[in-house]
Amino acid sequence: MAGTDPRPSVPGPPPVPDASPVPGAPAAPAARVTVRYWAAARDAAGVREETIEADTLAALFAAVAARHGGNLPALLRRCSYLVDEQPVGRRDPAGVILRDGAVVEALPPFAGG
């Protein structure tokens, strides 16, 4: 028989559900993250650590700026970061996803040796 495949038919993978947000649906809760401030960042924040709700490092920056203002936002742009003891490096803060319970450490530039 020409044009017929002798192999049995195998069903494909199930369809992937649409993950786009539903208009009017409540947003997923943000992750609760502990932020630890070191040295000049601690002085500018006025606290050693605090809990912030944010899903990305960029969202955390915005939340901290809204909460503290002053010179802290400018200082945080110069900081290095650890998320759960892992260096963030030069990654885009919007792409650094924070899990619930994560610990973010803000490390300002240090002088000296």
HELIX and SHEET records of a PDB file:
HELIX    1   1 ALA A   39  ALA A   45  1                                   7    
HELIX    2   2 LEU A   57  HIS A   68  1                                  12    
HELIX    3   3 LEU A   72  ARG A   78  1                                   7    
HELIX    4   4 PRO A   93  GLY A   95  5                                   3    
SHEET    1   A 5 GLU A  49  GLU A  53  0                                        
SHEET    2   A 5 ARG A  32  TYR A  37 -1                                        
SHEET    3   A 5 VAL A 103  LEU A 107  1                                        
SHEET    4   A 5 SER A  80  VAL A  83 -1                                        
SHEET    5   A 5 GLN A  86  PRO A  87 -1                                        
END                                                                             
